[in-house]
Amino acid sequence: MGAGRTVLVTGVSRDLGRTFARTLAADPGVDRVIGVDVIPPRGDLGDVTFVRADIRNPVIAKVIAKEDVDAVVHMSVIATPGSAGARGTMKELNVIGTMQLLAACQKAEQVRQVVVKSSTTAYGASSRDPAMFTEDMEPRRPPRSGYAKDVNEVERYVRGFARRRPDVKVSLLRCANVIGPRVVSPLASYFRLPVIPTVLGFDPRLQFLHEADLNRVLRHAVLTEANGTFNVAGDGLLMLSQALRRMGRTSVPVPGVAFGGLGSVLKSARLTDLPPELVAFLTYGRGVDTTRMRTELGFEPSYTTAEAFAEFVGTLPPGSRRAESALAALAEHLPPVDEDRPAQLTVAGGKDG
């Protein structure tokens, strides 16, 4: 394709989408960037042309045709409803929106590239998982609900589109949990809690991708016209226990059978949400192999997993005793572990040594 390209970016009302679209618009290899979302972004879009459109509606095909779009970057596969509303609306945006967007791309002969921001959540998290997932592996336990199921459905549509339009370069970027000061996600909200619940008896492995590296890898995929599926994550792993020590936050070990109940209380208190895929991740963790990212995609993140997490931690406010007491009081809402012994919350904290 080369210079003079017109790129459409979905999901620009969110900070990560807006930042990426603005960065891409400043690149000399791109002529125009069209930002699409159902609501206008709050911040500055720079040279991006904003079009208010709902990708769940076939009207997106008219936008692609009118603006003569030749590349599409899909960033509207979201892990939290946010301004979208309830879970039902989130699923529609993720699944129906992707289906309509790809249908529009399939009809548009001028479209030559599609980049989709997916997630390593596609692999799930279970006790049967391999040490590291490669791009060719399937989840050991297919998700039945929530964001994880959305991701799998989205990827199925993307693979179908790639088969129907073999002339189009299709990049599917399975990103590890993105973290940073502007990230809004269930995991980021979890780490922002003043007291952090953990699943008793488990110490999951974590991988992160810094929000700046998300921006960089999306730009890299567009400019190099990458083709294929790639795991994208910062180098290395962190155990949850290591992460919490580095935060210097108090942790609250909670029996696994009670963790779902705690999530409901936290959601009711508007502190955070613990959807099923996050509970599984906080129990079993997940690791992905990034060899293909380096050798085929030709991308190297600037931040390791530990460095990305350290920068995120540096933006967090100090813990609050009032919030700590409030969270500890949630113990009374938890079901008993067995008939003879009620569930107990044991508060423990400390700093990494």
FENLIN-V895939 format. One record per residue. N is the residue number from 0. RES is the residue in three letters. PSI is psi in whole degrees, -180 to 180 (none if undefined). Layout:
n: {N;N}
res: {RES;RES}
psi: {PSI;PSI}
This chain:
n: {0;1;2;3;4;5;6;7;8;9;10;11;12;13;14;15;16;17;18;19;20;21;22;23;24;25;26;27;28;29;30;31;32;33;34;35;36;37;38;39;40;41;42;43;44;45;46;47;48;49;50;51;52;53;54;55;56;57;58;59;60;61;62;63;64;65;66;67;68;69;70;71;72;73;74;75;76;77;78;79;80;81;82;83;84;85;86;87;88;89;90;91;92;93;94;95;96;97;98;99;100;101;102;103;104;105;106;107;108;109;110;111;112;113;114;115;116;117;118;119;120;121;122;123;124;125;126;127;128;129;130;131;132;133;134;135;136;137;138;139;140;141;142;143;144;145;146;147;148;149;150;151;152;153;154;155;156;157;158;159;160;161;162;163;164;165;166;167;168;169;170;171;172;173;174;175;176;177;178;179;180;181;182;183;184;185;186;187;188;189;190;191;192;193;194;195;196;197;198;199;200;201;202;203;204;205;206;207;208;209;210;211;212;213;214;215;216;217;218;219;220;221;222;223;224;225;226;227;228;229;230;231;232;233;234;235;236;237;238;239;240;241;242;243;244;245;246;247;248;249;250;251;252;253;254;255;256;257;258;259;260;261;262;263;264;265;266;267;268;269;270;271;272;273;274;275;276;277;278;279;280;281;282;283;284;285;286;287;288;289;290;291;292;293;294;295;296;297;298;299;300;301;302;303;304;305;306;307;308;309;310;311;312;313;314;315;316;317;318;319;320;321;322;323;324;325;326;327;328;329;330;331;332;333;334;335;336;337;338;339;340;341;342;343;344;345;346;347;348;349;350;351;352}
res: {MET;GLY;ALA;GLY;ARG;THR;VAL;LEU;VAL;THR;GLY;VAL;SER;ARG;ASP;LEU;GLY;ARG;THR;PHE;ALA;ARG;THR;LEU;ALA;ALA;ASP;PRO;GLY;VAL;ASP;ARG;VAL;ILE;GLY;VAL;ASP;VAL;ILE;PRO;PRO;ARG;GLY;ASP;LEU;GLY;ASP;VAL;THR;PHE;VAL;ARG;ALA;ASP;ILE;ARG;ASN;PRO;VAL;ILE;ALA;LYS;VAL;ILE;ALA;LYS;GLU;ASP;VAL;ASP;ALA;VAL;VAL;HIS;MET;SER;VAL;ILE;ALA;THR;PRO;GLY;SER;ALA;GLY;ALA;ARG;GLY;THR;MET;LYS;GLU;LEU;ASN;VAL;ILE;GLY;THR;MET;GLN;LEU;LEU;ALA;ALA;CYS;GLN;LYS;ALA;GLU;GLN;VAL;ARG;GLN;VAL;VAL;VAL;LYS;SER;SER;THR;THR;ALA;TYR;GLY;ALA;SER;SER;ARG;ASP;PRO;ALA;MET;PHE;THR;GLU;ASP;MET;GLU;PRO;ARG;ARG;PRO;PRO;ARG;SER;GLY;TYR;ALA;LYS;ASP;VAL;ASN;GLU;VAL;GLU;ARG;TYR;VAL;ARG;GLY;PHE;ALA;ARG;ARG;ARG;PRO;ASP;VAL;LYS;VAL;SER;LEU;LEU;ARG;CYS;ALA;ASN;VAL;ILE;GLY;PRO;ARG;VAL;VAL;SER;PRO;LEU;ALA;SER;TYR;PHE;ARG;LEU;PRO;VAL;ILE;PRO;THR;VAL;LEU;GLY;PHE;ASP;PRO;ARG;LEU;GLN;PHE;LEU;HIS;GLU;ALA;ASP;LEU;ASN;ARG;VAL;LEU;ARG;HIS;ALA;VAL;LEU;THR;GLU;ALA;ASN;GLY;THR;PHE;ASN;VAL;ALA;GLY;ASP;GLY;LEU;LEU;MET;LEU;SER;GLN;ALA;LEU;ARG;ARG;MET;GLY;ARG;THR;SER;VAL;PRO;VAL;PRO;GLY;VAL;ALA;PHE;GLY;GLY;LEU;GLY;SER;VAL;LEU;LYS;SER;ALA;ARG;LEU;THR;ASP;LEU;PRO;PRO;GLU;LEU;VAL;ALA;PHE;LEU;THR;TYR;GLY;ARG;GLY;VAL;ASP;THR;THR;ARG;MET;ARG;THR;GLU;LEU;GLY;PHE;GLU;PRO;SER;TYR;THR;THR;ALA;GLU;ALA;PHE;ALA;GLU;PHE;VAL;GLY;THR;LEU;PRO;PRO;GLY;SER;ARG;ARG;ALA;GLU;SER;ALA;LEU;ALA;ALA;LEU;ALA;GLU;HIS;LEU;PRO;PRO;VAL;ASP;GLU;ASP;ARG;PRO;ALA;GLN;LEU;THR;VAL;ALA;GLY;GLY;LYS;ASP;GLY}
psi: {-58;-156;166;21;152;120;131;130;125;160;31;-3;-19;152;-42;-42;-42;-45;-43;-46;-42;-41;-44;-37;-25;-6;134;-18;-2;130;-48;146;126;117;129;137;169;-22;151;148;153;-36;-175;130;-2;-127;10;136;117;133;121;110;150;117;-11;-11;140;-10;-20;-28;-36;-37;-46;-41;-46;-41;0;50;132;-9;142;131;115;109;19;15;102;148;-11;139;-45;-131;-9;-23;-139;178;-39;-42;-39;-44;-41;-44;-44;-53;-57;-40;-44;-43;-45;-40;-45;-34;-39;-41;-36;-37;-23;105;-26;-15;125;-4;138;127;127;124;108;-160;150;-7;-21;-27;-12;-167;122;171;-11;4;152;169;-41;132;134;168;-22;-4;153;158;142;-32;102;134;146;-10;172;-165;-39;-41;-39;-47;-44;-38;-42;-46;-35;-41;-39;-44;-39;-42;-43;-35;-38;-28;72;-13;-10;134;123;119;121;108;106;96;138;171;117;136;147;170;-26;3;130;110;162;-39;-42;-40;-37;-47;-16;-7;142;-29;130;118;142;162;117;128;0;145;82;152;137;144;143;158;123;144;-32;-36;-30;-47;-46;-42;-34;-45;-43;-44;-39;-49;-28;-3;49;151;123;-178;132;131;136;118;153;152;144;174;156;135;150;-39;-39;-45;-43;-37;-40;-27;-26;24;155;137;153;98;128;132;141;-38;-19;-9;-38;-40;-39;-40;-39;-40;-43;-38;-42;-34;1;33;-46;176;144;78;163;-41;-31;-39;-43;-41;-41;-9;-53;-20;-174;143;140;145;130;21;-45;-34;-41;-44;-35;-46;-29;36;140;116;148;-27;135;171;-46;-40;-40;-43;-40;-41;-38;-46;-36;-16;-4;143;157;157;159;130;-36;-45;-36;-45;-39;-42;-40;-33;-15;-11;-35;-17;-8;144;158;152;-41;-177;-28;-19;115;159;139;143;119;116;126;142;-172;174;154;132;none}
